[in-house]
């Protein structure tokens, strides 16, 4: 969602004419941009910045995490939820390398993120000093900008530019390295207003008219909605546009919450494990209207649904950045437009008096409703039925997070997203995302129910952040789907090398005991009977809870059994 930028700079204590250490200036600059939460693991290389946060402890909080990868995931999830850059602060060397996974996710998911890394003192640079890394070389390919602040007097300048770059066009991550001695250097604070992202663009009238003509002359159009930077108001406009034109709308990989799944135009998600009915419709479409999404490997099922560089379908692609247009696929019409301007322009388009594809839109929505209904009646615990139970007990505004693994295929197929933003999931396919993302969501929206869904392998990669949830008294339901294996890899292994299992079986802790050790209410379910009552008990807890779910081990995915 788009940022709500502060109207005036925050009130700072002390005399603004006095010199301040660089660490204090950095915190003041962040606060000026409305930052009130920083995720990280404390390190000696940025002690001055931590001291600056102590000075403003009523206005900004430092969420101390248990590993930098978890902290970076929290910042990325914060950026997804708020539209403002999530902020992460880590120490040099090992701290930075641990945080790299969050940068990669922010880059592939187009999420605004600021990563501040403590750096060795300036006099030690380029001598392979203790934990020294050249971050420009290390992080250049997975960021929008990497820089180092060498003068405390230029902190405001660098932070302003970092915010602008992270939020403009296609949002993404920015890295700023902070030499330890620079953070102790004294400089005068600058009296500057907060920066507001100004790089907006709207469709040219001629392009908009051409887009309307392409839609009006199509016989089998399909909208593909994705990307980042949307607001709830933008998406309401797009729903009205789709409704006026009776256009079927598919969502890109892990962007299912961009449209209310109950909407009569919703056709399903175009991602991993796309439903056969929808894959067939994408192939037969004569026009694809792609709004915000990347036309990438996941969206195209490995470039099979849309051949690269030129697809059989006509392609009308609208995106916030020119970098997203005409990259993997040559568009018949490419329009650069930021989400708000795109939605406002499309809402004004008038549909033809006769809409020949209206019956097809209704058919696709009916197919989606049939597809989402759980099948496969089995004796044990069926994950499709489990997530149908979960949908029944959650309010429409509940935030659901997940990482990567085959367990997520059941969630994405059988869970109905009814509002925005309610889905936090990594398009990068990163494991270990669900737990830290839920911590960020609960901190950003303590008034809403937050549910983290993880596989056993996924959970164990950042399960230590249960401690962070407990430390802050957060209310989160942590669901652990325990099939004692790396499910996705096992599925591919059984397909390519049947019966030759290597490296994919897991020995796990007692998850109920583990949750209890962190002070959580914890339960275990092995059958569908009683699942709904267990979910309600967990959700009724005053604090966090953990529910271990043990599914039928014969199923590798919603469509694949080990025996097959």
N, C-alpha and C positions, 0 to 999 in steps of 0.2 A: 504494500500500500504506500501511497505517497507520504512524504514527510510533512509533519506540522512543525514548521520552523518557528523558533521563539521570536516574538515581536520586538523585544528589546533585550540587550545584553543582561545577563544575570548580575545581581548586585554582589560585588566582591568586597571582602573586608580589607581594611588597611588603606594607606595612602597610595593612590594609583600613580603618583609622581615619583615614588621611591623605586629603586632598582629591586628586582626580585630574581631568585635563582631560576634557571631555565626550566627545571622541573615544575615550579609553581606557574611559570608562564604557560607551559604546555597545558596544565590542568585548567587554567583560566581560559585558554583558547578553546578547549573542548567544551567547557561549560557555556561559553558564548554561543556555541552552535547547538545548545540544548541538550548536550550529552549529560545524562544523570546516572549512567551505569557503565562501568568498565569491568570486563571479565579478564582474568589472568591468573598467573601464578607469580607471587612476589619474587623478585630477584635483586641481587645486590647492584646490578648495573643500572637500575632505575629507582633507587631509593629516594632521590630528590623528588621524582614525580609522585611517589607514594606519600611523601611528606606534604606535597602540594594538595593531595586529596584529603589528607588529615586537616589541612587548613580550611578546606571547603566541605568538611564531612557532613554538613547539613544539606548540601546541595548535590553532591555526587558520591556514589558508593562504589567501592571496589569489591567485586565478587571473587573471593579467593577460591580457586578451583584446585582439583587434585592432580591434574595433568594438563599441559598446554593444548593438547589435541582437543580435550573436552572444552577448554576455555574458548578456543577458536570456533568450535561448533556452536557454542552458546552465542558468541558474537554474530555468527552467520545467521542463526535462527532469529536473533533480535532484529537484524537488518531486514529479514524477510517479513517479520510481523509489523514493523513500524515504518518501513520505507526510509528511515534515517540510517546512516551507517552504524552498524554494530561495531563496538570498539573493544579491541583485545590488546593487552599489554603483556609482553613476555621478556624474559631475559635472553642474552645472547647465546649463540651456539646451540646447545641441546634444546633450550627453550624454543628457539626459532624453528629448529627442524621438527620438533613435536607439533608445532602450530601449522606446519605446511599443509596438513590435510584439510584444515578449515579454509585456507586460501584457495586450494584447488576446487573445493566445493563452491565457494563464493564465485569463483571465476566461471565454472560451468553452469551454475544456477543463476548467474547474473544478479548477484546480491551485493548491495553496498556494504563494504567492510573496511575498517581501518585497523591495521596491525602495526603497533609500535613495538620496536625491538631495541632493548638496551644493547649498546655496542661498546667495544673497548675504547679506552681513552684515545683522543686524537694523536697524541704523541707516540702511541704504540701501533698505529695502523700500518698495514702492509708489512708486518714483521711476523706474521702468523702468531700473533699474541694469543694468550689464553682464551679459547672459545671464539676466536675471531673468524668471521665469515664475510665474504663480499656478497651482500644481499642483492645487489643489482644483478649479478650474474646468477645467483641462486634462484631468485623468485621472478625474474623478468618474464619468463614465458607464461606464468599463471597469474599475472596481475595486470592492472591497467597502468600503474606507475610505481616505481620504486625509487626512493631518494634517501639521502642522509642529511640531517640538519647539523651543520658544522658551526653555526653561530646562534647563540641564544636570541640575539636581536631579530632573527629571521623566523622564529617559531610561528608567529601568527601568519606570516606569509605562506609558509609550508602547509600549515593546518588548513588554511582557507582553500588552497589549491587542492589538497587531498580530498576535502569534502566535496568540492566541485567535481573533481574527476570521478570519485566513487559514485556519485549520484547522477551524473549527466549521461545522456545517450543510453547505451547499454550499461546499466549499473555493474559494479564489480569491485574487486579488492584493491587497496592501495597499501603499500608498506613504507613506513618511515623509520629509518635507523636513528638511534639517539646515542651518540657518544657519551660515555659516563661523565666525563669532565665538562662537556657542554651543558649537561643538565644542572651542574653546580655553578656555571658561569652566570654572573649578574648582568642584567640588562633591564632597560626601561620597558614597562608594558605599553602596548599601543592601544589607544582608544579607538576601536573599530566596531562597526555594526556586525551582526551575524550575517554570514553569506547565505543568500537564497539561490538555489539552483535556477539558472536562467536559460540554460540551453534547451529550449523547447522548439518544436517545429510542428506545423500543421500541414495536412495535405493541400497541395496546390489545387485551385478550383478545376483546372483542366484535368488533372489526374483523378480527382474525385468524380468528375463527370464520366471519365473513361471507365472507372471502377463500376459505377452504376450501370453503364451500358453492358459491361462484361457480365454482370450479375443478371441483368434483365434478359439477356440472350442465351443464358445457360439453360440446360435441361436437367442436369444432375449436379448442382453446386453443393459444396460441403465447406463449412467453416471449421478451421483448426485454430483453436484459441490456446495461447500459452504465453510464456515470457514473464517478466517481472515489471514492477513499477505501477501496477494497477491500484486503484482505490475501489472501495465498495460502490461508490457513486459511478465510477467509470463502468464497472461491470453491470450495474443496473441499466445503464444506457445501452450497453451491448446486448443485454437480454431483450430490451425493448426493440432494438434493431432486428435481432433474430426473429422475434415474435411477429413484427410487422411483415417481414419478408418470408416467414415460415421456413427459415433456413435450418437445416440440421447442423448441430454444433458438436464437434468432438474436441476433447481437451488433450493437450500434449502430455508427455510422460511426467507424472507426479504434479500435475497442475489441475487436478480434478475439482478443486474447490473454486475455480474461476467462474463457474456457473452452478446454480442450484440444480443438483442432479434430478430433482423432481420436475424441472421445467419441461414443458412439452416438446421443446426443440433439442433437448439433450440426447445425444446419440451414443455416448460412451467415451472411453479414453483411448487415444491412439498412442500406445506405448508398448512396453514389453508385454508379451502375451495378449496382444490385441484380439478381441473377440472375432471369430470367423466371419460373422455377418457384417461387422464393421470393416474388416480388412477387405472383404469383397466389394463393399460400397466405395471405399477409397479407390480401389482399382478401377471401378466403373465410373467414377466421378469425371465430369468433363471440365469442372472448374473447382480449384481449391483456393479459398480465401483464407490465407494464413495471417493471423493477427497476433503479433508479438513473439510468436514461437520461433525457435531455430528449426530449420529443416535439416535435422541431423540424423545420425544413425538410429537412435531410439525411436524417433518419430516416424521414420520411414521403414522400420523393420529391416535394417541393414541395407537401405537403398533399394529394397525390392518393391515396396509399394509406390515409391516415386523414384524412378531411375535418375541417376546423376550422369551428366550435368543437365540433361533436358528430359523432363518427365512427359509421359503421354498426356497427362492432365494439363490443362492451362493453369498457370500459377499466378495468382494475384497476391503479392506478399507485402504486408505493411509492418514496419518495425521501427523502433526508436532510433536505431543506429544504422548508418550505411554499412557498417562492418557485418551486419546480419543479412544484408541483401545481396543477391547474386554471388553467393560464395560457393555453396555446394550445388545449387540449382539455379539455372538461368530463369528468371521470372519473365512472364509476358508483360507484367506491369509491376514495378517495384516502387513503393511509396514510403519515404521516410517520414514518420510521424510519431510523436511521443504519445503514451497511452491516453492521457486525458483528451488531447486534441483529436486523436484517432476516434475515440468513442463518441465524442461530441459531433464529429463530422458524419460518421456513419448513421447516427441516430436520425439525422436530417434527411437521409436519402428516402425517396418515395418509391415503394414497390410497384410493380406493374399491376394492372387491374386483375389479371388472371395469373395465378401462381401454379404452374404445372407440377411442381415437385412437393406440394403440400401433403399429399397422401404418403409419399415416400418418407417425409419427415416424421409423420405419425407412426409409420411402420418401424422406423429405426428406433424411436423412443420405446415402442412396445417390445422390440427385440432386446433393448437394453434392460428393461424391467424383468424380462424372462431370464436374461443372462445373469443378473445380479442375485436372483433367488437361489438359495442353496440347494444343491442336489446331492448325489452320492450318499444315500442312507447307509450308515455303517454303525457298528455296535459301539465303537469307542467315541472319542471326541473328534467331531468334524469341524475343521477350522472355518468353513463357510458358515455353518450354523452358529459358531461361536461369535463371529463378527456381526452376524445378523442380530444376535442377542445384544451385543455391545451397542449397536445402533439404536435398539429399542430403549435402552436405559440412559442414553446420553441426551442432553439438550442439544438443540440445533447449533449453538455457538461453541460447543466443546472443541478444544484444539487437540488434534490427534497427530502424534509424531511417530516416525519410524525411520529405521536405517535401511540396510540392504540385506537381501537374502530371500529365499523362496517363500518364507512365511508372509512376506509383504504382498505376494501375488494374491493370496486370499483376501487380505485387507483391501487392496486396491479393487478387487473384483466385487466383493460382497458388502463393502461399507459405502453408505450413501452420504456424500458431502452436501450439506444444505446451506452453507453460507461461506462468506469470505472475511478474513482468513481463518481457515480451520484445518488446513493440511500443511504439515511441515515434514518434508521428505527430500532427500538429496538426489537431484538429477545426476550428480556425479557418480552415484552408485557406491558411496562411501559407507562402510560398515561402522558401527559405533555411534551413529548420529542421534538415534532416538532418545537416549537418556539425557545427554546434555541439552538437546533442543527442548525437551520438556522442562528442564530447569529454567532455561531462558524464557519460555512461554509463561511459566507460572510467575516469574518475577515481573514480566511485562503486563500480565493480565491476571492478577491474583483473584479477581472476581469471577473468573471462568474456570470450568473444569478442564483439566489437562490430563491426557492419557498418552503414555509412552508405550509403543509396541516394539518389541525387539525379539529376534531369535536368540537362542542360547549363545551362539558364536558371536553375534552382534552385540549382545548385552555385555559379554565379558570384556569387550574392548574398551568400554568406558563406564562399566558398572560402578567404578569407584566414585562417580559423581553422585551416587546416592548420598554420600556424606555431605555434599554441597546442599542437596535438597533438605537433608535433616538439619544442617547448620542454620539454614534460613527459614526453617519452619514451613516449608512449602507443602501444598496439597496436590499431590500427583498420584495417579494410578499407574504403576509400572507393570506392564504385562510382559512376561517372558515366555515365549513359545519354545518349549524344550523338546527337540527331537534328537538330541545328542549327536548332532552332525552339522557340518557345513553343508546345508541343504542344496544350495545352488550348484556348488562344485560337485557334490555327490550326484546330482541329476545329470550333469554333463558327463561325469565319469561313467555312470551306468549306461549312458547312451553310446559313448565312444568306446569304452572298454568294459563291457558287461561282466559283472562278477569280480572284477579286479580292483577291489577297493584299496586305496592307499591314501592315508593322510586326512581323510574326511570324517572319521569317527572321533567323537569328543567324550571326555570324561568330565562331568560338571560337578560343581558343589551342590549342596542341598540349598536350593534357592530360597525356600521358605525360611530356613535357619539364617541364611545370609541377610534376607530382608529384616528378620527379627533382630539381628545383631545391630542393624542401623536404627532400630527403634520403630520400624514400620510394622503395621498390621500385615501379615503375610498368610496366604492360603495357596492350596494346590488343587487343581481340578483335572480329572482324567476322563470324564464322561460329560456329554451335553446336558444330562439331567443335573439340575442344580447349578448350572453355570450362571443363570440370570440372578439367582439369589446371592451367589458368591460375588458377582459384580456389584450388586447393590450394597452388600456389606462393606466392600472395599470403598465404594464411592461415598458411603455414609460416614467414613472415618474423618475425624477432625484434621488429621495430618495425612502423610503419604501412606500408600499401601502397595503391596506387591502381590500379583497373582501369577503363579506358575501354571502354564497350560501345557498339558502333555497330549499331543495329538496322536492319531493313528499313524504309526511309523511307516506304513506301507505306501503312503501318499507322499510323493516328492514335490508335486505342484497341483493346482486345481485340476489339471488334465493328465498328469503322469503318475503311474504307480511304479514301484521298483520292479515288479514282475514283468511289466510291459517294456 
